[in-house]
Amino acid sequence: MNSRRDFLQKLAASAIAFPSLSYLTTAAPLTGCNTLHDGPVLRVAIMGLGSYGTRVAEAMRSCTKAKLVGAISGHPDKLKSWQTRYNIPEKNCYNYENYDAIRNNPDIDAVYVITPNALHKEAVIRIAKAGKHAISEKPMSVNARDGQEMVDACKKAGVKLLVGYRMHFEPHTLQVVGMRKSGQFGTVRFFQGLSGFTIGDPTQWRLNKQLSGGGSLMDIGIYSINGARYMIGEDPIWVTAQEIKTDKVKFKEGVDETIQFQLGFPSGAVASCLSTYSMNNLDRFFLDGSQGWAEMWPSTGYGPIKGRTHLGEINQPIVTHQTVQMDEMSGIILQGQQPVVPVDGEEGVKDLKIIDGIYAAIALGKRVDLQL
Amino acid sequence: MNSRRDFLQKLAASAIAFPSLSYLTTAAPLTGCNTLHDGPVLRVAIMGLGSYGTRVAEAMRSCTKAKLVGAISGHPDKLKSWQTRYNIPEKNCYNYENYDAIRNNPDIDAVYVITPNALHKEAVIRIAKAGKHAISEKPMSVNARDGQEMVDACKKAGVKLLVGYRMHFEPHTLQVVGMRKSGQFGTVRFFQGLSGFTIGDPTQWRLNKQLSGGGSLMDIGIYSINGARYMIGEDPIWVTAQEIKTDKVKFKEGVDETIQFQLGFPSGAVASCLSTYSMNNLDRFFLDGSQGWAEMWPSTGYGPIKGRTHLGEINQPIVTHQTVQMDEMSGIILQGQQPVVPVDGEEGVKDLKIIDGIYAAIALGKRVDLQL
């Protein structure tokens, strides 16, 4: 156990009894974490200190059940900067050559892999072999076969594997899921997901097939894929898809710019989705049932989610998604809690099977059956 | 010329000069038409006195440039009732056997065909041969080949052929079309149209392939087809489509319950549409451009159209669509006016080519190229 963390944690718990020491608890956020709760705390190392890794790190300052304690990066300067910024001890910092040694570090429980998509697989398998729990940013890998290997490796190693599905903990989203489960929309027949934005810098890894495994579908389209499943509450049995490319310079072979795809579900419900790197304002979900409907816009962005149903506006707390995600993942990993919508490796593989199906449907020019 | 109509029209125009006769102008709505304007008035016979025919007849009470003067029906009792209700003279009433004699009736300018879809073709061709202008309810026929024959017949006969595209005159719709034309949305990349409702009585002609030519696509899906074209401002070059049927008793062979279809446009814009007879609340358009967006919900229903754009709510007058349509069609037929969005036979054929393409794409299970 991290003795400093334990110390702070105990102080926090005893702050009322020792009011003169309460400055330590208010000082905690500055050192990288909010007041910790009086239960098990997930001690996390982040691998990949890019923009999203930084976003997670910042969000974790407000966590109460999870704490950023380590970092893995190929950039010594970034590691240095994170040590200061998030109060990470030198001994909890690794590079891509030596991070298997994390096995010998008793102060790290889990590693959150926030590298380019194609690198998730090797990282998760090495983390599992090091006996640490793994959280993979989504997509968990670039195809379902790789995803399944990751699941198998973590199972074999006896560690948990979660995927960074932050929306599965978002209150507006959960209200709609709850309303659907309790039948408030009647029979659900249709889901529409529009997921896209205009991507900038053409040199970024997201536009490099070797690192990203694809294009918009891997990055943003997956929100509609996953959303279709949690909104409808079923797994699709077929997919059709169409690709449109207007800029072959920016979006090279194998990097999709815009894909429309359609999913068919066992009940007869259908989903119509769009994934794009070339449109603005596309972050909309719509769920239609025989008795009502839900609309979310924005539906998956980092900022406040807004939504309304046939009953009116959805009023739920505005949360920092990654803060809630990491606190909830702490409960899942350390206490065996079950989330309302799964975030485990199997969930990630399902989305990858759909992604594989979408690319196959485009290549074949016809409908592809799915077995999730 | 209808002398009674001329008399009333002149009275209306001179009402200010002869105030003692002004009761005649206020009485006019009761006799089937509002105060007529001081220009040419389109004298219309309606063929097919069902629910939509009645809706048009009621709407025409408020027309100022068009007037309901005749009726064609296979039901003598309906003709009788319409004579009374809309002040239609006996001599302007026909049945399906004798309506070619309309050729000899100088008091009728045009016939609005509001029969089941599959009957439009023969009716329009006979009307054209009788030397009268034809307005066909949409879809103008059940396939593009038939539609083209109708266009050719009207051209040969020297009469106009219009299709009942009421949305082409609807103010909220025209505002969005105008904003798109003036570039206020930037580059338009995406249109989404959801058109559907839960259809009732399973014995109605709309669920009889022989009369309807199809199912939801012919009836309600055509709004998304047509909307995709006027919203994006281009004609599609390819289509893909997927059919879903949950009730094979109600929706027999050849009668589509739910179809999703996607259209690709020359600019790279795409449309994603849904046509259904099994869902509620589905009357939504969404247009997305690089600089802004428009949303309409309801987008094509008979009631008030509501819409908003990135600039805010669309504030336009609430109109009775069929009233405006018939007044505008009067200007098109009698004065050669050009509508903002075409409503001629060629426009109707374009939609039918897309409908043919959608059914072909479903049958073939792959993308179908379009040449509109």
Interface residues (C-beta under 8 A of the other chain):
Chain A: R189 F190 Q192 L194 T198 T240 Q242 I244 K245 T246 T258 Q260 Q262 G264 S267 G268 V270 S272 L274 T276 S278 M279 N280 N281 L282 R284 F286 D288 S290 G292 W293 H310 G365 K366 R367
Chain B: R189 F190 Q192 L194 T198 T240 Q242 I244 K245 T246 T258 Q260 Q262 G264 S267 G268 V270 S272 L274 T276 S278 M279 N280 N281 L282 R284 F286 D288 G289 S290 G292 W293 H310 G365 K366 R367
